[in-house]
Every structure is written in structure tokens, then in C-alpha cells.
């Protein structure tokens, strides 16, 4: 028998439902409004304070104001106040260099330079296939002049930026080595950065990845194919002092662990999206492998390391990694400069975590020689020796 309800009861229930809906909607809307107003109020406070300072300084400052220098200082201060370890403000030259580095193709003289103790520039690296390769310039050389301008007077950053320039243009460098100074002229050209190299050591494959860029997956798969064709017994993947972007990482890992969801990304609003997922693979690599890492292994290199450990049973040799389990994005600004901020956290699909660093299964110090670089292939390197010992025993 069906129950009958009076019109009054139905109206009362409907009224209660409407009231509950109204309360919930109002509460949510109020919270959103308060957050919005809070953000607007805070922004107004920032702008008001800057305006107050600017007004006083322009009326009272004794020294002239360098407007561009002032703008850069304000932006640097803003980015520096974010408490984000990845946050950075990039000049136009720095932003352009970052774009080229991530693309894996550069228009450059082909040198990686830094400021030496004397204030001059030191050559840290000469890129393979670059215009500088094959010229009379070596790692460790000191650059004192760029196109006739003294590096000390230019400042290190300006001098480094001046070494690079438009394609098919020349840069003239004064280079010191062993007390002698010579002039080296380099014609800037476009070239693809060689980020992956390989070798065969006692029947085992060695692959060195210097950085992850948009060319790395293609180069890695090419070197891997060569080693597979030679019938290597196992692999050592050297990712020491390696970092970079995540593009192409799934293509690389598919060869070892196909059809796997390996990581998600969690964003500020709490949403979660697939971040790293491999696809089908008909020629899976099944040989044992070791991943060689150190405290400067970060970003994409760390995620590669973790996934190889979790899904391909790789052993980890070296030192605990940097622990950078986040995604940093670059926002190019209208004037050619850029900012970098963290936009997401990487959540591995397994129970393992990147934050805090990935511990080595076999912890080995590099060497007592402070000038030793892990980029130098040296079978006497204690970490590399241990890596081959481990893979041979797997």
C-alpha cells in the first residue's frame, strides 16, 4: 500500500532541502569570496608599498635611477620571496639559453663558461659537434677578453652572454694557457647537443646521460639499439650530476617496463593527473642494469632512476640523489625575460618517494681528487668500478 503525503509535508521537506542547499552554497561561495578578497587585498598592499617607496625615492634619492636595473631588482625580490627552491628570474639572455638547452639544439660558440677566482672566465666544457670543438681551446683555459673587451670590466655575466650571439657571426676570444695568451676566433653555429654517449666494457654496456632535453630520448634509444645489437650482457646507466626536463622520459622507460603508469602529478588545487606512463613495446630490454647516481642527480634523472629500480629491478650505486620530486615550469614574459616556479609535485605510482632523495643500494664515494669529473669516463673511478662489479654479479 502506497503512503500518501499531505501537500504541507511535501512543501516542508522541499523548504528544508532548499535551506540546506542555500547554506552549503553560501558557505562555499563565502569561502571562495574570502580567498579572492584576501588575495586582492594582499596584492593591493604590495602595490601600495612599492608605490609609496617609489614616490619617496624619485623625489629624494641623490643618485640617478637605472630603470631596468630597478625593475630587475623588484622582480628578483618578488621571486626570491616565494620560498620556492626552484624559483628564478631569468634575464633575456638567460631565458634564451634555457630554451635552447631544453630544446637540445643551440646557436652558440659551443662553450660552457663560469667565473674563475680572478674574475676572468674559465672554460668548463666544450660541446661535442660545436663550433669550438677542434679549435685551439681547451677545458681549463682562461678567457680574459671578448671581442677586445676586458672581462673584468664587462663583468662575468655580461662577458658570458657576449660569447654567444647570432648564427654565422664571429666572436674573438683572448685565451690564456700556461702563461701564454692567444686569440681564438669562433664562428657561432647551430648544433645539436650530444647528451648521450655509450661504450662497451668487458661485454657490458655503458650509457652516460649528461642531461635530459628534447633530444635525449632519441639519442638514448639510438645508443641502446647499438649496444643491444652487440649483445651486451647488462647495462650501467651513468646519471651522475644529471638533471633536466621530463620530455621523452616515457619513451626511454618503455624499453624496460612497457604498459606501466609510473607517476602522477599533483597540482596546487589538489587535482591529480597522469604524468609518466609507458606504452607497449615488442622488444623489451631484459638484461640486468645498474643506475649510477650522486647528490647532484635530480629532476628527470631521479625519476628515471626510481622507475628503473621499481619496474626493471635495477640496482643503485653511488650517493643519495638530490630529492627534487617536483615539476618546475618556465613562463616566458613579454619582454623576453622569464620566471621559473614549481607547479606540481610528482607522486610515484609505487610506494617509493623521490622527496628526500633516492638512497643508493651500494653507497660509494667518488674520489679524493677534487678535480675529478664524473663526465670523464675513467674505469679507475671507484663508483664506476663498483657499478660494473654489481651488474656482473646480477
C-alpha positions in Angstrom: 0.0 0.0 0.0 1.4 3.4 -1.0 1.8 6.0 1.6 0.1 9.4 1.0 1.8 12.6 2.0 0.0 15.9 2.5 0.9 18.9 0.5 2.1 20.6 3.7 4.6 17.8 4.4 5.9 18.0 0.8 6.3 21.7 1.0 8.1 21.5 4.3 10.6 18.9 3.1 11.2 21.0 -0.1 11.8 24.1 2.0 14.3 22.2 4.3 16.2 20.9 1.2 16.3 24.4 -0.2 17.6 25.8 3.1 20.3 23.2 3.3 21.3 23.8 -0.3 21.4 27.5 0.3 23.5 27.2 3.4 26.1 24.9 1.7 26.2 27.1 -1.4 26.5 30.2 0.6 29.3 28.7 2.8 31.3 27.6 -0.3 30.8 30.9 -2.1 31.7 32.9 1.0 35.0 30.9 1.4 35.8 31.4 -2.2 35.0 35.1 -1.9 37.1 35.5 1.2 40.1 33.8 -0.5 39.6 36.0 -3.6 39.3 39.2 -1.5 42.3 38.1 0.7 44.4 37.7 -2.5 43.2 41.1 -3.8 43.9 42.8 -0.5 47.4 41.3 -0.3 48.2 42.4 -3.9 46.9 45.9 -3.1 49.2 46.0 -0.1 52.2 45.0 -2.3 51.4 47.6 -5.0 50.7 50.3 -2.4 54.0 49.7 -0.6 56.0 49.7 -3.8 54.2 52.9 -4.9 54.9 54.6 -1.6 58.6 53.7 -1.7 58.9 54.6 -5.4 57.3 58.0 -4.8 59.7 58.8 -2.0 62.8 57.6 -3.8 62.1 59.5 -7.0 61.6 62.7 -5.1 64.5 62.3 -2.7 67.2 60.0 -4.0 70.6 61.6 -4.7 71.7 59.1 -7.2 70.1 58.6 -10.6 67.8 55.6 -11.1 68.7 52.9 -13.6 65.1 51.9 -14.5 65.9 48.5 -16.0 68.2 47.7 -13.0 65.4 48.7 -10.7 62.8 46.5 -12.5 65.1 43.5 -12.4 65.7 44.1 -8.7 62.0 44.3 -7.9 61.2 41.1 -9.9 64.2 39.3 -8.3 62.9 40.3 -4.9 59.4 39.0 -5.7 60.7 35.7 -6.9 63.1 35.4 -4.1 60.3 35.8 -1.6 58.3 32.8 -2.8 60.2 30.2 -0.6 60.4 28.1 -3.7 63.8 26.5 -4.2 63.2 26.3 -8.0 62.0 29.9 -8.4 64.2 32.1 -10.5 64.0 35.2 -12.6 65.9 34.9 -15.9 67.3 37.8 -18.0 66.6 37.8 -21.7 69.9 36.1 -22.4 69.4 33.5 -19.6 65.9 32.7 -20.8 67.1 32.3 -24.3 69.9 30.0 -23.2 67.5 27.9 -21.1 65.1 27.5 -24.1 68.0 26.3 -26.2 69.3 24.0 -23.5 65.9 22.3 -23.0 65.4 22.0 -26.8 68.8 20.3 -27.1 69.7 22.5 -30.1 71.8 25.6 -29.6 73.1 28.6 -31.6 76.3 29.1 -29.8 80.1 29.2 -29.8 79.9 25.8 -28.1 81.5 26.7 -24.7 80.2 26.4 -21.2 81.9 29.1 -19.1 81.9 30.2 -15.5 83.6 32.9 -13.4 87.1 32.0 -12.2 88.5 33.2 -8.9 90.4 36.0 -10.6 87.2 37.3 -12.1 88.0 36.1 -15.6 86.1 33.3 -17.4 87.2 29.6 -17.3 86.2 27.0 -19.9 84.2 24.3 -18.1 83.0 22.4 -21.1 83.3 22.2 -24.9 80.2 20.8 -26.5 80.6 17.9 -28.9 79.8 18.8 -32.6 80.0 22.5 -31.7 82.0 25.3 -33.5 84.5 25.3 -30.6 85.3 21.7 -31.0 88.6 21.1 -32.8 89.9 24.7 -32.3 92.8 25.6 -30.1 90.8 26.0 -26.9 90.7 23.5 -24.0 88.8 22.9 -20.8 90.6 24.9 -18.1 91.6 27.7 -20.4 91.1 31.3 -19.1 89.3 33.9 -21.2 90.4 37.4 -20.5 88.8 39.3 -23.4 85.7 39.0 -25.5 85.9 40.9 -28.8 88.6 43.1 -27.4 86.7 44.0 -24.2 88.3 43.1 -20.8 86.2 40.5 -18.9 86.9 42.2 -15.6 85.4 45.5 -16.9 82.5 43.8 -18.5 81.6 41.6 -15.5 81.4 37.8 -15.8 77.7 37.5 -16.6 77.8 40.1 -19.4 81.0 38.5 -20.8 79.4 35.0 -20.8 76.4 36.4 -22.6 78.6 38.2 -25.2 80.3 34.9 -26.2 77.1 33.7 -27.7 75.2 35.5 -30.3 73.5 35.3 -33.7 74.2 32.4 -36.1 77.1 32.8 -38.6 78.7 35.6 -36.6 82.2 35.6 -35.1 83.4 36.1 -31.5 87.1 36.8 -30.8 88.4 35.5 -27.5 91.7 36.2 -25.8 92.7 32.8 -24.2 95.3 32.2 -21.5 97.0 28.9 -21.1 100.3 28.1 -19.2 101.2 31.8 -19.1 100.7 32.4 -22.8 97.9 34.3 -24.4 96.5 33.6 -27.8 93.5 34.8 -29.9 90.8 32.3 -30.9 88.0 33.2 -33.3 84.9 31.1 -33.2 82.0 31.3 -35.7 78.7 30.7 -33.9 76.6 27.9 -35.4 73.5 25.9 -34.7 74.2 22.4 -33.4 72.5 19.5 -31.6 73.8 18.9 -28.1 75.2 15.5 -27.7 73.7 14.5 -24.3 74.1 10.7 -24.6 77.3 8.6 -25.2 78.0 4.9 -24.8 80.8 2.3 -24.6 81.2 -1.4 -24.2 83.3 -2.5 -21.2 84.1 -6.2 -20.8 80.9 -7.2 -22.6 78.7 -4.8 -20.7 77.0 -1.7 -22.0 77.8 1.8 -20.5 75.5 4.7 -21.3 76.3 8.2 -20.0 73.4 10.7 -19.9 74.7 14.2 -19.3 71.3 16.0 -19.3 67.7 15.4 -20.2 66.5 17.6 -23.1 64.1 17.1 -26.0 66.8 15.2 -28.0 67.9 12.9 -25.2 65.3 10.1 -25.7 66.2 9.8 -29.4 69.9 9.7 -28.7 69.4 7.3 -25.8 67.4 4.8 -27.9 69.9 5.0 -30.7 72.8 4.2 -28.3 70.7 1.4 -26.7 70.0 -0.1 -30.0 73.7 -0.2 -30.9 74.6 -1.9 -27.7 71.7 -4.4 -28.0 72.9 -5.3 -31.5 76.3 -6.1 -29.9 74.7 -8.5 -27.5 75.8 -6.8 -24.3 75.3 -8.8 -21.1 73.9 -5.9 -19.0 74.0 -2.1 -18.5 75.4 0.6 -16.4 73.5 3.9 -16.8 75.5 6.8 -15.6 73.3 9.7 -14.4 75.7 11.4 -12.0 75.3 15.2 -11.9 72.5 14.9 -14.4 69.2 16.7 -14.4 66.8 18.3 -17.0 63.2 18.2 -18.3 60.9 15.2 -18.3 60.0 15.2 -22.1 60.8 11.9 -23.7 61.3 10.0 -20.4 58.4 7.7 -21.1 59.9 6.7 -24.5 63.1 5.7 -22.7 61.5 3.7 -19.9 59.1 1.9 -22.3 62.1 -0.2 -23.4 62.4 -1.6 -19.9 58.9 -1.6 -18.4 56.1 -1.2 -21.0 52.5 -0.5 -20.2 53.1 1.0 -16.8 51.6 4.1 -15.1 54.7 5.2 -13.2 53.9 8.6 -11.8 51.2 11.2 -11.4 51.4 14.9 -10.8 49.6 16.7 -8.0 48.8 20.4 -8.6 48.1 23.3 -6.2 44.3 22.9 -6.5 44.6 19.3 -5.3 43.9 17.8 -8.8 46.0 14.8 -9.9 46.8 13.9 -13.5 48.9 11.2 -15.2 52.4 12.3 -15.6 54.5 9.4 -16.7 53.1 6.3 -18.4 54.9 3.9 -20.7 53.3 2.2 -23.8 53.5 -1.2 -25.5 57.0 -2.5 -26.5 57.7 -5.5 -28.7 61.5 -5.6 -28.0 61.8 -5.1 -24.2 65.3 -4.9 -22.8 65.6 -7.6 -20.1 69.4 -7.6 -19.2 70.3 -6.6 -15.6 71.2 -3.0 -15.1 72.7 -0.6 -12.6 72.0 3.1 -12.3 74.9 5.3 -11.2 73.9 8.5 -9.3 75.2 11.1 -6.9 74.0 14.1 -4.8 73.6 16.2 -8.0 71.3 13.7 -9.8 67.9 15.5 -9.9 64.7 16.1 -11.8 64.1 13.7 -14.7 67.3 11.8 -13.9 65.9 11.0 -10.4 62.5 9.8 -11.8 64.4 7.6 -14.4 66.4 6.1 -11.5 63.4 5.4 -9.3 61.4 3.9 -12.2 64.3 1.6 -13.2 64.6 0.5 -9.6 60.9 -0.2 -9.2 60.0 -1.6 -12.6 63.2 -3.0 -14.0 64.9 -4.2 -10.7 67.9 -2.0 -11.3 70.4 -1.6 -8.5 71.5 1.9 -7.5 75.2 2.7 -7.0 76.8 6.0 -5.8 75.4 8.5 -3.4 71.9 9.6 -2.4 70.2 11.8 -5.0 69.1 15.4 -4.6 65.4 14.7 -3.8 63.8 17.0 -6.3 60.4 15.4 -6.8 58.7 18.4 -8.4 57.9 19.9 -11.7 59.2 23.4 -12.5 57.8 25.4 -15.4 59.2 28.4 -17.2 56.9 31.3 -18.0 58.3 33.4 -20.9 57.4 37.1 -20.3 56.5 39.6 -23.0 59.9 41.4 -22.8 61.9 38.2 -23.5 62.7 37.5 -19.8 61.2 34.6 -17.9 60.4 33.3 -14.5 60.6 29.7 -13.2 58.4 28.3 -10.5 57.4 24.9 -9.1 53.9 24.0 -10.4 53.4 20.4 -9.3 54.6 17.6 -7.1 55.5 14.2 -8.6 53.7 11.3 -7.0 55.2 7.9 -8.0 52.6 5.2 -8.6 54.7 2.8 -6.4 55.1 3.4 -2.6 58.6 4.9 -3.2 59.2 8.6 -3.0 61.7 11.0 -4.6 61.5 13.7 -1.9 64.5 13.4 0.4 66.5 11.7 -2.3 66.8 8.1 -3.6 69.2 6.1 -1.5 71.9 4.0 -3.2 71.8 0.3 -2.7 75.6 0.5 -2.7 76.9 3.7 -1.3 80.3 4.7 -2.8 82.3 7.9 -2.6 83.6 9.3 -5.9 87.3 10.0 -5.2 89.6 12.2 -3.2 90.6 14.1 -6.3 88.5 17.4 -6.3 89.3 18.0 -10.0 87.7 14.6 -11.0 84.6 15.0 -13.0 82.0 12.2 -13.4 81.7 13.2 -17.0 85.2 11.8 -17.6 84.9 8.1 -18.5 87.5 6.5 -16.3 87.5 2.8 -15.3 89.5 3.7 -12.2 86.6 5.8 -10.9 85.6 3.9 -7.7 81.8 4.5 -8.3 82.0 3.2 -11.9 84.1 0.2 -10.9 81.5 -0.7 -8.2 78.7 -0.3 -10.8 80.3 -2.9 -13.1 81.0 -5.2 -10.2 77.4 -5.1 -9.2 76.0 -5.6 -12.7 78.3 -8.5 -13.3 77.0 -10.2 -10.2 73.3 -9.8 -11.1 
